[in-house]
Amino acid sequence: MIKMVFAAKRLPHLSAEEFHRYWRETHGPLAQKNLPILRAKRYVQTHTLDTPFNEVLRESRGGGEPYDGVVEIWWESIEDLEAAFATPEGVQASEELLEDEKRFMDLPRCSMWFAREEVFIG
């Protein structure tokens, strides 16, 4: 399995509450509709908690400004991902997701990459 990890930042005009509600209630169902077309096997949103421990953690590590959350999407293989994006339906599904992301994510400030997990506990 491979996955795409997407560290998300909200658009500056959105409050954290607005961002998380839109991401969960609007974009989540859109992803549920489109990601099977892209042959995705799993989709998880991780929403950043509003807790003072975030600042303690950043200060202890010298970390930067936090992300608003992380998305993880799993595929069987890179080849399966490539095949999904090579179809007209896959291109359309991807474009629909991107257009919606532009409504609530500050894409130039987001970070994304493909990865393979190496599990040490669990």
Z-matrix of the N, CA and C atoms (Angstrom, degrees):
N
C 1 1.453
C 2 1.529 1 109.58
N 3 1.305 2 114.78 1 144.49
C 4 1.465 3 121.66 2 171.79
C 5 1.523 4 106.77 3 -123.28
N 6 1.303 5 115.60 4 161.77
C 7 1.456 6 117.81 5 175.31
C 8 1.513 7 110.50 6 -144.03
N 9 1.340 8 113.16 7 155.38
C 10 1.449 9 120.55 8 171.35
C 11 1.524 10 105.98 9 -99.78
N 12 1.312 11 115.49 10 131.54
C 13 1.459 12 122.03 11 175.51
C 14 1.522 13 106.28 12 -109.53
N 15 1.319 14 116.63 13 131.80
C 16 1.465 15 122.23 14 -174.39
C 17 1.523 16 107.41 15 -131.83
N 18 1.328 17 117.47 16 106.07
C 19 1.465 18 122.31 17 177.63
C 20 1.528 19 107.53 18 -86.21
N 21 1.330 20 116.16 19 116.76
C 22 1.462 21 122.26 20 -168.67
C 23 1.522 22 113.30 21 -101.29
N 24 1.330 23 114.52 22 140.01
C 25 1.473 24 123.58 23 171.62
C 26 1.520 25 107.44 24 -121.56
N 27 1.314 26 115.93 25 138.64
C 28 1.463 27 119.81 26 -179.98
C 29 1.530 28 110.72 27 -82.00
N 30 1.325 29 114.70 28 158.05
C 31 1.460 30 119.94 29 173.52
C 32 1.532 31 109.02 30 -62.75
N 33 1.332 32 117.87 31 144.38
C 34 1.469 33 121.10 32 -174.09
C 35 1.531 34 114.81 33 -58.86
N 36 1.325 35 118.48 34 -29.19
C 37 1.464 36 120.05 35 -177.21
C 38 1.535 37 113.07 36 -81.32
N 39 1.334 38 118.03 37 -5.97
C 40 1.467 39 121.00 38 -179.76
C 41 1.522 40 111.15 39 -96.33
N 42 1.311 41 116.23 40 137.67
C 43 1.471 42 119.64 41 171.55
C 44 1.524 43 107.58 42 -74.51
N 45 1.323 44 115.70 43 163.49
C 46 1.462 45 119.90 44 177.24
C 47 1.526 46 109.91 45 -58.16
N 48 1.322 47 116.68 46 -42.62
C 49 1.464 48 120.80 47 -179.21
C 50 1.525 49 111.38 48 -61.85
N 51 1.338 50 117.52 49 -44.06
C 52 1.467 51 121.39 50 178.90
C 53 1.530 52 110.95 51 -62.80
N 54 1.329 53 115.27 52 -44.19
C 55 1.465 54 120.71 53 179.96
C 56 1.521 55 111.04 54 -59.77
N 57 1.327 56 115.90 55 -52.58
C 58 1.470 57 119.52 56 -176.09
C 59 1.524 58 111.43 57 -64.30
N 60 1.320 59 118.23 58 -39.11
C 61 1.469 60 121.09 59 179.10
C 62 1.534 61 110.05 60 -63.72
N 63 1.335 62 117.04 61 -46.61
C 64 1.467 63 120.16 62 -179.33
C 65 1.527 64 110.14 63 -63.37
N 66 1.316 65 115.96 64 -45.71
C 67 1.462 66 121.12 65 -178.00
C 68 1.534 67 110.07 66 -59.56
N 69 1.307 68 116.54 67 -45.53
C 70 1.465 69 121.98 68 -177.09
C 71 1.540 70 111.70 69 -73.98
N 72 1.339 71 116.96 70 -47.85
C 73 1.465 72 120.53 71 -168.78
C 74 1.527 73 114.60 72 -91.29
N 75 1.330 74 117.58 73 -24.20
C 76 1.463 75 120.16 74 -178.76
C 77 1.528 76 111.25 75 -109.93
N 78 1.322 77 116.70 76 -53.92
C 79 1.466 78 118.91 77 -176.52
C 80 1.524 79 111.87 78 -72.87
N 81 1.311 80 117.30 79 -35.96
C 82 1.468 81 120.21 80 179.15
C 83 1.524 82 112.31 81 -55.76
N 84 1.344 83 118.78 82 -52.77
C 85 1.471 84 119.67 83 177.25
C 86 1.537 85 113.03 84 -61.64
N 87 1.335 86 117.06 85 -34.60
C 88 1.463 87 119.83 86 176.96
C 89 1.530 88 110.29 87 -64.01
N 90 1.333 89 116.24 88 -40.98
C 91 1.462 90 120.52 89 176.88
C 92 1.531 91 110.55 90 -64.84
N 93 1.324 92 116.82 91 -41.13
C 94 1.471 93 120.04 92 177.43
C 95 1.525 94 111.31 93 -58.51
N 96 1.316 95 117.17 94 -35.34
C 97 1.463 96 122.11 95 179.36
C 98 1.536 97 111.87 96 -74.17
N 99 1.343 98 116.46 97 -44.07
C 100 1.466 99 120.77 98 -170.50
C 101 1.525 100 115.53 99 -91.67
N 102 1.304 101 118.44 100 -30.71
C 103 1.469 102 119.02 101 -174.98
C 104 1.529 103 113.97 102 -66.51
N 105 1.332 104 120.51 103 -33.38
C 106 1.470 105 117.65 104 173.73
C 107 1.533 106 112.78 105 -61.23
N 108 1.323 107 117.66 106 -32.53
C 109 1.466 108 121.34 107 175.88
C 110 1.529 109 109.56 108 -63.00
N 111 1.339 110 115.63 109 -32.85
C 112 1.471 111 121.38 110 179.31
C 113 1.527 112 112.17 111 -88.50
N 114 1.332 113 116.28 112 11.82
C 115 1.467 114 124.11 113 176.83
C 116 1.526 115 113.72 114 64.85
N 117 1.323 116 116.76 115 21.58
C 118 1.467 117 119.84 116 177.21
C 119 1.523 118 109.29 117 -69.07
N 120 1.327 119 116.14 118 143.31
C 121 1.457 120 122.58 119 -178.97
C 122 1.522 121 113.08 120 -100.29
N 123 1.333 122 116.56 121 -20.82
C 124 1.464 123 120.54 122 -177.42
C 125 1.523 124 108.53 123 -158.29
N 126 1.331 125 115.96 124 144.96
C 127 1.465 126 122.30 125 178.50
C 128 1.524 127 107.24 126 -140.85
N 129 1.330 128 116.30 127 125.25
C 130 1.464 129 121.25 128 -178.31
C 131 1.526 130 108.91 129 -134.22
N 132 1.332 131 115.33 130 130.18
C 133 1.466 132 121.60 131 170.52
C 134 1.529 133 107.18 132 -100.25
N 135 1.329 134 116.95 133 132.98
C 136 1.458 135 122.30 134 174.00
C 137 1.523 136 107.19 135 -117.18
N 138 1.321 137 115.94 136 111.29
C 139 1.466 138 122.23 137 -175.86
C 140 1.533 139 109.59 138 -92.61
N 141 1.331 140 116.67 139 128.22
C 142 1.450 141 121.87 140 179.10
C 143 1.527 142 110.17 141 -63.80
N 144 1.321 143 115.46 142 133.00
C 145 1.463 144 121.52 143 177.78
C 146 1.521 145 110.49 144 -82.04
N 147 1.306 146 116.42 145 147.22
C 148 1.458 147 122.49 146 174.14
C 149 1.530 148 107.38 147 -91.10
N 150 1.326 149 115.99 148 94.02
C 151 1.458 150 121.50 149 -177.25
C 152 1.522 151 109.74 150 -143.42
N 153 1.335 152 117.88 151 145.26
C 154 1.469 153 119.69 152 178.11
C 155 1.529 154 112.90 153 -63.22
N 156 1.315 155 117.39 154 -18.64
C 157 1.466 156 119.66 155 178.85
C 158 1.524 157 112.17 156 -64.36
N 159 1.339 158 117.42 157 -24.02
C 160 1.460 159 119.91 158 176.75
C 161 1.527 160 110.79 159 -61.13
N 162 1.320 161 116.50 160 -45.14
C 163 1.470 162 120.32 161 -179.86
C 164 1.526 163 110.93 162 -67.34
N 165 1.308 164 117.16 163 -40.31
C 166 1.476 165 121.28 164 177.08
C 167 1.529 166 109.29 165 -59.47
N 168 1.301 167 116.85 166 -45.92
C 169 1.461 168 121.26 167 179.83
C 170 1.523 169 111.46 168 -62.72
N 171 1.341 170 117.37 169 -47.00
C 172 1.473 171 120.71 170 179.60
C 173 1.524 172 111.10 171 -60.56
N 174 1.355 173 116.67 172 -46.30
C 175 1.461 174 120.10 173 -179.07
C 176 1.521 175 111.40 174 -63.48
N 177 1.318 176 117.99 175 -38.62
C 178 1.464 177 120.58 176 -177.70
C 179 1.522 178 112.06 177 -68.96
N 180 1.336 179 117.33 178 -22.94
C 181 1.462 180 121.30 179 -177.95
C 182 1.524 181 112.87 180 -111.38
N 183 1.341 182 117.20 181 -4.04
C 184 1.461 183 119.76 182 -175.52
C 185 1.516 184 111.72 183 68.78
N 186 1.331 185 116.13 184 32.08
C 187 1.458 186 121.21 185 -176.14
C 188 1.514 187 113.60 186 -76.32
N 189 1.313 188 115.07 187 164.63
C 190 1.457 189 122.04 188 179.94
C 191 1.508 190 112.30 189 -91.12
N 192 1.310 191 114.28 190 -167.01
C 193 1.464 192 122.71 191 -179.32
C 194 1.530 193 109.32 192 -61.22
N 195 1.326 194 117.51 193 137.66
C 196 1.468 195 119.52 194 -175.92
C 197 1.529 196 112.92 195 -74.39
N 198 1.305 197 114.82 196 157.00
C 199 1.459 198 121.56 197 170.22
C 200 1.523 199 107.83 198 -85.08
N 201 1.321 200 116.42 199 161.81
C 202 1.462 201 121.20 200 178.16
C 203 1.523 202 111.61 201 -83.28
N 204 1.297 203 116.49 202 -16.20
C 205 1.454 204 120.43 203 178.29
C 206 1.513 205 110.94 204 170.59
N 207 1.325 206 114.21 205 -179.82
C 208 1.460 207 121.56 206 -179.36
C 209 1.525 208 108.53 207 -135.49
N 210 1.315 209 116.25 208 139.01
C 211 1.463 210 123.07 209 173.26
C 212 1.522 211 106.93 210 -110.05
N 213 1.327 212 115.23 211 138.89
C 214 1.459 213 120.40 212 172.24
C 215 1.520 214 107.98 213 -127.35
N 216 1.342 215 115.15 214 130.21
C 217 1.460 216 121.84 215 177.83
C 218 1.522 217 107.82 216 -128.26
N 219 1.332 218 116.29 217 128.01
C 220 1.462 219 122.15 218 -176.15
C 221 1.528 220 111.34 219 -105.70
N 222 1.342 221 115.31 220 144.12
C 223 1.460 222 123.96 221 171.26
C 224 1.519 223 108.96 222 -131.50
N 225 1.320 224 115.79 223 159.54
C 226 1.476 225 120.67 224 178.07
C 227 1.524 226 111.22 225 -63.10
N 228 1.349 227 116.44 226 -40.45
C 229 1.470 228 120.38 227 -176.66
C 230 1.526 229 108.87 228 -162.83
N 231 1.315 230 115.24 229 166.77
C 232 1.471 231 120.60 230 174.54
C 233 1.531 232 109.25 231 -61.89
N 234 1.333 233 116.58 232 -38.83
C 235 1.459 234 120.34 233 -179.49
C 236 1.541 235 111.14 234 -62.68
N 237 1.336 236 116.49 235 -38.75
C 238 1.460 237 120.21 236 178.27
C 239 1.536 238 110.19 237 -66.26
N 240 1.317 239 116.22 238 -40.88
C 241 1.463 240 121.12 239 176.84
C 242 1.531 241 110.50 240 -61.79
N 243 1.330 242 116.93 241 -47.44
C 244 1.465 243 121.22 242 179.58
C 245 1.525 244 111.26 243 -59.96
N 246 1.318 245 117.20 244 -41.82
C 247 1.471 246 121.18 245 -179.85
C 248 1.522 247 110.63 246 -63.41
N 249 1.317 248 117.34 247 -40.36
C 250 1.461 249 121.09 248 -179.90
C 251 1.529 250 111.11 249 -64.56
N 252 1.323 251 117.06 250 -40.56
C 253 1.460 252 120.96 251 -178.51
C 254 1.530 253 112.09 252 -77.84
N 255 1.326 254 117.63 253 -8.47
C 256 1.470 255 121.51 254 -179.77
C 257 1.517 256 112.23 255 -88.79
N 258 1.328 257 117.70 256 -2.31
C 259 1.461 258 120.72 257 -179.73
C 260 1.530 259 109.73 258 -99.59
N 261 1.328 260 117.53 259 152.26
C 262 1.477 261 119.37 260 175.69
C 263 1.527 262 111.91 261 -59.10
N 264 1.335 263 117.25 262 -37.55
C 265 1.470 264 120.82 263 178.59
C 266 1.523 265 111.07 264 -65.45
N 267 1.329 266 116.36 265 -38.62
C 268 1.460 267 120.65 266 178.49
C 269 1.518 268 111.99 267 -66.59
N 270 1.314 269 116.14 268 -41.72
C 271 1.476 270 120.42 269 177.74
C 272 1.525 271 109.63 270 -62.41
N 273 1.326 272 117.08 271 -45.00
C 274 1.460 273 120.89 272 -179.76
C 275 1.528 274 111.11 273 -63.63
N 276 1.324 275 117.98 274 -43.24
C 277 1.460 276 121.67 275 179.28
C 278 1.526 277 110.63 276 -62.52
N 279 1.320 278 116.84 277 -43.12
C 280 1.461 279 121.70 278 178.98
C 281 1.522 280 110.99 279 -63.40
N 282 1.332 281 116.89 280 -43.67
C 283 1.470 282 120.94 281 179.65
C 284 1.522 283 111.45 282 -63.87
N 285 1.329 284 117.03 283 -38.97
C 286 1.467 285 120.74 284 179.24
C 287 1.534 286 110.58 285 -64.49
N 288 1.318 287 116.87 286 -41.04
C 289 1.468 288 120.15 287 177.58
C 290 1.527 289 110.97 288 -65.28
N 291 1.328 290 117.09 289 -44.38
C 292 1.462 291 120.85 290 -179.97
C 293 1.526 292 111.29 291 -61.86
N 294 1.316 293 117.86 292 -44.64
C 295 1.464 294 120.02 293 179.53
C 296 1.522 295 111.15 294 -60.08
N 297 1.321 296 117.55 295 -38.01
C 298 1.455 297 119.67 296 178.22
C 299 1.527 298 111.03 297 -71.57
N 300 1.323 299 117.90 298 -39.05
C 301 1.478 300 120.73 299 178.23
C 302 1.527 301 110.62 300 -57.26
N 303 1.307 302 117.62 301 -35.84
C 304 1.466 303 121.31 302 -179.84
C 305 1.527 304 112.31 303 -64.33
N 306 1.325 305 117.88 304 -19.04
C 307 1.464 306 122.33 305 -179.31
C 308 1.528 307 113.00 306 -78.26
N 309 1.345 308 117.76 307 -19.38
C 310 1.459 309 118.36 308 -175.84
C 311 1.524 310 114.75 309 -141.75
N 312 1.318 311 118.35 310 -13.18
C 313 1.468 312 121.13 311 179.90
C 314 1.519 313 110.71 312 -106.48
N 315 1.325 314 115.83 313 141.75
C 316 1.457 315 122.94 314 174.76
C 317 1.530 316 106.75 315 -88.45
N 318 1.318 317 116.41 316 79.54
C 319 1.465 318 121.77 317 -169.26
C 320 1.528 319 114.62 318 -54.36
N 321 1.342 320 120.95 319 -39.99
C 322 1.467 321 118.35 320 178.28
C 323 1.534 322 113.65 321 -62.80
N 324 1.335 323 117.55 322 -21.85
C 325 1.465 324 120.98 323 179.71
C 326 1.532 325 112.54 324 -97.35
N 327 1.327 326 116.45 325 -3.06
C 328 1.464 327 120.45 326 176.79
C 329 1.532 328 109.17 327 -83.71
N 330 1.309 329 115.23 328 163.96
C 331 1.463 330 120.58 329 176.76
C 332 1.518 331 108.44 330 -133.89
N 333 1.334 332 117.42 331 139.67
C 334 1.454 333 120.05 332 -179.55
C 335 1.509 334 110.94 333 -146.88
N 336 1.334 335 115.01 334 152.03
C 337 1.456 336 120.89 335 -178.68
C 338 1.521 337 109.49 336 -163.35
N 339 1.329 338 115.73 337 161.05
C 340 1.457 339 122.47 338 173.77
C 341 1.516 340 108.39 339 -97.45
N 342 1.340 341 114.98 340 145.87
C 343 1.461 342 119.22 341 -174.30
C 344 1.532 343 110.41 342 -151.19
N 345 1.302 344 114.49 343 166.73
C 346 1.465 345 122.88 344 171.74
C 347 1.525 346 106.47 345 -125.83
N 348 1.319 347 117.06 346 132.79
C 349 1.474 348 121.15 347 -178.82
C 350 1.529 349 111.30 348 -75.50
N 351 1.300 350 115.26 349 143.78
C 352 1.462 351 124.16 350 169.64
C 353 1.516 352 105.63 351 -122.06
N 354 1.321 353 118.35 352 100.38
C 355 1.463 354 122.82 353 -173.12
C 356 1.528 355 109.90 354 -86.51
N 357 1.340 356 116.64 355 129.15
C 358 1.461 357 121.91 356 178.42
C 359 1.526 358 112.08 357 -111.49
N 360 1.331 359 117.52 358 -28.32
C 361 1.452 360 122.34 359 176.26
C 362 1.528 361 106.85 360 -133.65
N 363 1.311 362 117.75 361 135.35
C 364 1.452 363 121.67 362 177.18
C 365 1.474 364 112.54 363 87.23
